[in-house]
Amino acid sequence: MEKATKEDIKLKLNYLGLDLENIPDFLSEFNGLNFNTSRFNNDKDHRVFKFVPINKIDILITPSLRSDDMKKKYSDALPLSKYLTLGDEEEDVERYNTFLRMIKRFSISDVENISMAQMKLDKSEPFRVKYDKSSLWQIYYSEAMDRYFMLVCTEERTFSEFFYLIKKKIEFSKKKSKTVPRIYVPINYMNYSEAILNVNEIVDLENYLWVLTKNWCLFFEVYNKKDELSLQIIGDTFVYENLKSTYKIKLTNKEDAIKFYKLIKAGFIMQTEIKKYFQFTTKMDSKSNLELYLGNTRLTYDNLTDFIKTEFDKAKEGIYAENNNIKGMKEKLDNLKDSVGFKEKEYYIKQREISTYLECRKTFLGKMKYYFKSSKKSNAKNEENIEKTKNEISNENETLNIHVEEKEYYTLDDLVSVYSLLEKSERACKDLNQDIKAMELKLNNINSKVKNANLYIEEIDKHKKSIFDFWKFANKDEKLSLEIGGDSEKETTTNSFKKVFNFEMDFEHLGANVDNIQRKKLSREEIESLFIAKTEILNILNTIRCNKLDKHAIEEELDNLKEEFNKNRLYIDTDTFDVFGNIEADSRTIKYIGNKSHRENEKSKFKILNINKKIDVFDFTEKLHSILNFIEGSISKITSSYNMPIYKLVPITDNIQEQCFQVFNINVEKELEDYQDNGEGALNLIKLNIKEGTPLLYYSNIIFYDNNNQTLPEGMDLSTNVLIDCRKFEFNLINKTKFRTNNYFTESDNLILPKSKDIFVYEYDLN
């Protein structure tokens, strides 16, 4: 063994406090285990977490991988002591060398990180129960022996958890403290105790929560340092559009668990059985508990009975209202049917009369016969037939008679039933409304036909004053059109469809399209100015634009740029920027944007602003004015291709700056993720609904890279931002809402608690 390797092993053994020549008794002792690997009702790893005393954890070493079958790993395992002593047998030597290789591989810094993490966990369990690399702990529980054991797999490449445990055991044995240190670890393949909820209830609750939150959740049984059990549910839920937050439900006793189970089950039943009327939304409280809302009403176990009664009464009132509507609509439909039947008979009689005329006009005798016939008898017969038809029309429909039983308390079954009746009433009302519209259209058509028939008959009668006039009229070759109404107007309705933006489906196409357009329509100076507007310089540009020129602020900004310039090793003792100070990258070098290759150089704000040794405040201010003019000139050249929302997250004290250029984000999730959190409390989220054709500029690929070699991919692969000129719009506030999320901000302690924030949403339409 090399000298350096020996020194490294010696250093690590000293760090652990382990002397291989004098193995402590507690590492050599092993009384055997009785562990049944065939019976598990929890087939998911790491669903039980405990604070386990280190003196109750035995260590077994197995020549396996963590991913190997549990039966194989356990059957091949040997006590740690078999690997610590150098015996005479070949197997003893091989095991001893294996242990030395494991020492060689582990990192002291990794063990220190585990130690620091366990110190934090000793004070409080983590919010999400699991923590970084918790799956590396291969600890199991033998119920028969009431002992825990760690399986160390020699085929793995990391052993930090194993050596951390050895170090803690050695330290405890030397201190001889009465308080045994505990480590917070998952217990592999441990059955749920079912002391709070049984497995079937857990499975049901998992499904119920998936329906209500649209995300799967995880269930953990967690034992604290006093071995007190809690059932903890961790999951994500949508809190605003596609934004999520992580909720945590902690149930410490069976009574509270059953209440929560019944509450979620009730919400599930209502949302699935009566989904037309019940679509719950989820919110988070300040402690990241999950809340269910129907509109503005929060559903809790305590108000569940009153909630059901209130909703039952709403449905009952709705049924009575629909019944009244049905009654009135039935009467209207019956009257329309009477009118249609009457008019149809009238039209039939007139059609026969006209047909008789048309048949008679074919011959001389027929014309004479038609001229001298008596119309009085015919008219009397017509009236008789019409009256008979009117009396024959029957009222086939009866009012939908639904009676709702009154009770003091109502069950979910009652609620489902009453809403089924309400849906039946609404469907009947809708069907009647369609029937009425169809009957009104039919009546209009038949009225037009009758009107045309009357006009034609009147024309015939007008020429019956003399035999010669009638003879002349009857010989004319005129065609009759009874089917077209004389006063009917064709109404054409044109549906204008606007393209509504869907980020998942449309963003890639949008990015490629606008990048192509901006390359054609924007000059190099305009593109570079838009790039500068994405930097911290935008604040100074807006100050100048609002005629609030602050020389001191500009001087400070220039000094900051020069300092940043020097820190980036771009400054040299020359008068210009380009002479060796910022040597362009080799154009033959292949770079990538996502999975797309190119050979272009990134834009530099220092180069665009001409930051060099001799630049002064005057030159810098002139450059800023020039950039401002280019932005103002270019912003009307590009417009939105869609109706779409854009977002900006700002401190609670800010809102829209109506005289400024502002950078917004097409992707609300990205806006929250990119926000530079300075420790503020609540924040404001500004949402603007922009219309197709709205002027704005996109931060597409051409804004961030040159394209001298014509190899830059088209798209918006580097940003989802846009720039708008707030001066061009009037802002109409249409909605204010609030949500809480803990998924998008830097956590104060990633291991224990997430940072949760209230977000106040101000939604505007632009005019």
C-alpha angles and dihedrals in degrees: 000000000000119000093240091052091049091050091049092051091047091050092051093046089052089050090053092044089233121145110192090197091058110033113193114246094237090061092049098046118093125162098187130255136245106209123164110208096182103069119068129139090183106065092173119093123234101016095126120062126186143174096238123194107240093224089063094057118092119195124228125181122211131184092233146094123258089245094057122108113284094230091054094046093049096044092051095045123114131188118271091247090068089065098044101061126068105223132180097254121093091237090054091053092047093051091046091052089048089057091050090051089052090052089050092053101048122090123226090212090055091053089049090052090052090049092052091047092051090049089058092044090051088065097045139357114248120264093238093040090225118075138191111304092355087136089068091072105096099192124150136182128231106206093190093056097030087228135126123219136191120221110211112198111211094199092067123092100225127059103165095123091051095052092042088059092048091050092050092049092050092047091050093049091053096046093045090206119177091224110076113217115240130208124209107232142147117256109223121230093356116155120240108259089223088212091130105024128359123237094261092052090049091051091048092048091049090056093044092052092048090058093047099042101028089229135089117248134205127235121211133180106214126190116199125212090279090053090247111154128229131174109223126193118199123186147135126249135182111255101171127010104308095341117116138201131195115241128197126202115192116193116186102175140030095246094057090042093055090048091052091045091053092046094052092042090052091051090048093051093048093047094047103034096038099024093147090067104023121060109150123208122210128227137176127234124213091274093051093252116153117250128191121214134185102197105311094335117101116216115221134163091249094054096037094103093048090044092055092047092049093049090045091054090049090053092046092052089047091053093051091047091049091048090055090048091049091052092052092043091050090055091048091048092049091051090049091050090051091051093046092048092048093048093045091055091046090050091047091054093047090046089055091049092051091045089053090052093049091050094047095049090065094076137037093239091046092055091049093047093050092048095053098041118114116249097190094074090046093050092050090049090049092054090048092052092047093052090048091052091049091054092048093062106103130201102238097169126080128195113269102251111202121169121196118206115232117231137168092229131021132207129215088259089057090049093050091048096049092048089049087056090047091051089049090051093047091047091050090048091049092049091050091050090053090048091051092051091049092047092048090052091048091050092050091051095048091046089055091049092049090048091053091047092050091050091052094046090048088052090052093047091048090062095048094082091096134016092234094052091047091047091052093047094047091053093057115106100230125154121222124221112192098161099067119077115232095223099029116130124200111231117204120194119200117205112210111202121200121204109249115202122241110187097207094049105030109032098084092050091044092051095051092045098049093042089055092048094047092051089056101039104036124072123226091257092051092050092049091048090052089051090054090050088062091061133071088273089082091081091057091045091054091048090055092045092054090051092248097124109179111190092191092053091049091049090050092049091049091050090050091051092049091049092049089046091056094045089056089055092241096121122093131164098271136109097237135050102229103055102102091308095100106017109195115246117256107276089217092063112106115228130180136224102192103314094333118103127215142156102226133123126241118247117250125212089209092058094044092048091043094233105187141139097279103038111122135190093269094054091043092051091049089052091051091051089051092050090048091053092049092052093049091049096048103043094080092052095073127050138183116272093202146036098254144148123246126194142210127184114211138168117280091256094056135075134157116338097214097193097047144081108250134189114227132180129236090204113061092195092055090048091058094042093051096046113120101231112210095181097273120154117226122009136204121237113203114205119190121191104212123191131224108278096030111145113246141132125239127219094229126160095275090063092062102036138043116238101207093134093043091234101113112122116238117243146066097279097139103045143012093204132119132191121226134183105231091196090072095063145061112220118222112192107220103165143016123194141153137219138170126226137174100183105083109048137076108271120234087222116009091199101051116019135016120222109252124197138186111233118200111203121210111189120197137185114214120229 
